[in-house]
Amino acid sequence: MIYLREEHEMIREAVRDFAVNEVEPGEVERDASQEFPHHLLEMMKDLGLLGIPFPEEYGGAGMDVLCYAIAVEELSRVSGSLGLTLAAHVSLGTSPIYEFGTDEQKKKYVPALAAGEYLGAFGLTEPNAGSDAAGTQTTAVRDGDEWVINGQKIFVTNGSLAGTLIFTAVTSREPRQISAFIVEKGTPGFVVGKKEDKLGCRASDTRVVFFEDCRIPAENLVGGESELGKGFKFFMKTLDGGRISIGAMALGIAQGALDKAIPHVRERKQFGQAIGSFQGVSHRIADMATEIQAARHLVYNAAWLKDQGKPLEHHSATAKLFASEVAMRAADSAIQVLGASGYMREYHVERYLRDAKLCEIGEGTSEIQRLVIARQLLGRL
Ligand SMILES: Cc1cc2nc3c(=O)[nH]c(=O)nc-3n(C[C@H](O)[C@H](O)[C@H](O)COP(=O)(O)OP(=O)(O)OC[C@H]3O[C@@H](n4cnc5c(N)ncnc54)[C@H](O)[C@@H]3O)c2cc1C
């Protein structure tokens, strides 16, 4: 148990109530059908979840990053798909506009995003730019008062739901320069591809998007002319914050697995007694709880550091790395203690394992987190 302020407990209670009563009942079916729950998104909008960490003057709830992390955790405790949807919208689709946009860009987009008029999305990954995210091949060429964009972004979360996509493109080859832009849904030449068929987080919306001579106004260069060439830096900073939410998502999945495991091992009897009375089972529960608590401290600490405006890179990487691996172990343990039931879809925990895997890949794989952490400690050797 971590003792938090009243506002943190209040948001936890509100999101938990929504998650248990509204989200969990249809989750197994949505996992099978891959159908995005538009009605739940509307409810999240009404609850004010889509703009939690943004100031009220920008249409947000004016709460802190820890409140937002708790909301992602509680959603993910029953639905990795919705946790990911919220995380991608807030941390990736909206935060970089709020943090690096011009006043005009912030006023134009952040209130609409924070109010949930539409979702936000983030386009960094390309066929030849994954872990090596600077390998961007999408280009932006200036033509009068417009930029002409060509290329593609892959695995874009919220791809077809988003009203805005913030993305990177090469604006100069010699010297190499990557800038960030905003494209609005419906812009001619901006084409959203088919929904990906995924291992986990299946109800979330993952798409490829194409730019085919797509013309966007010059004012959609993020930060304005003075920030030309700073897009890659903006995106790396965005990922430092985003990793807190993937850590929170992993934490929620791990907690959800423990929630399913505890009642089962208390009730299931074999050899004439509850299986939780066998040390081989009870120690597994104890290990899950201990690791989850450690992950919670790392994730909440990273959220707190972001709230204080402190350096984040090392702490968000350690939180994401550890929490993701805890989520995988917790989901695996939950399946194991449920036995064959755990292998069945209706008991949820096999979905937790599939959803948790995303946390070890998205926003930088576990190998890349280790690289970031080691580089902080060792420098560039
Ligand atoms: C469901 C989902 C949603 C996503 N949403 C988004 C999104 O909204 N926006 C977006 O831009 N991207 C998104 N992504 C993409 C994600 O960020 C990338 O998949 C991730 O960064 C890894 O890139 P890659 O898949 O190209 O793997 P690769 O870079 O091809 O890596 C393959 C393997 O090689 C390892 N590897 C690579 N380089 C090194 C190294 N230097 N040292 C050690 N190991 C290394 C990796 O760790 C990995 O195990 C999403 C992905 C998924 C699965």
The ligand as a Gaussian input file, in Angstrom:
#p B3LYP/6-31G(d) Opt

LIG

0 1
 C        0.570000      -2.314000     -30.247000
 C        1.652000      -1.344000     -30.638000
 C        1.383000       0.005000     -30.640000
 C        2.356000       0.911000     -31.070000
 N        2.037000       2.252000     -31.112000
 C        2.919000       3.121000     -31.672000
 C        2.562000       4.482000     -31.876000
 O        1.459000       4.917000     -31.510000
 N        3.451000       5.294000     -32.506000
 C        4.663000       4.849000     -32.920000
 O        5.414000       5.643000     -33.483000
 N        5.057000       3.557000     -32.721000
 C        4.203000       2.687000     -32.122000
 N        4.579000       1.364000     -31.935000
 C        5.874000       0.917000     -32.412000
 C        6.901000       0.626000     -31.315000
 O        7.279000       1.786000     -30.648000
 C        8.082000      -0.095000     -31.971000
 O        7.577000      -1.350000     -32.367000
 C        9.263000      -0.287000     -31.055000
 O        9.918000       0.942000     -30.845000
 C       10.283000      -1.289000     -31.609000
 O       10.575000      -1.083000     -32.944000
 P       10.511000      -2.311000     -33.993000
 O        9.191000      -2.954000     -33.805000
 O       10.823000      -1.771000     -35.326000
 O       11.598000      -3.314000     -33.517000
 P       13.204000      -3.375000     -33.987000
 O       13.759000      -2.047000     -33.787000
 O       13.209000      -3.990000     -35.350000
 O       13.736000      -4.359000     -32.937000
 C       13.658000      -5.779000     -33.055000
 C       14.439000      -6.403000     -31.896000
 O       15.811000      -5.981000     -31.949000
 C       16.181000      -5.392000     -30.699000
 N       17.148000      -4.296000     -30.895000
 C       17.097000      -3.302000     -31.824000
 N       18.140000      -2.477000     -31.645000
 C       18.847000      -2.941000     -30.590000
 C       20.024000      -2.521000     -29.898000
 N       20.679000      -1.416000     -30.263000
 N       20.471000      -3.247000     -28.859000
 C       19.792000      -4.382000     -28.484000
 N       18.679000      -4.818000     -29.069000
 C       18.207000      -4.115000     -30.106000
 C       14.867000      -4.859000     -30.135000
 O       14.957000      -4.653000     -28.735000
 C       13.909000      -5.957000     -30.535000
 O       13.974000      -6.998000     -29.611000
 C        3.641000       0.445000     -31.451000
 C        3.927000      -0.923000     -31.403000
 C        2.952000      -1.815000     -31.000000
 C        3.287000      -3.284000     -30.948000

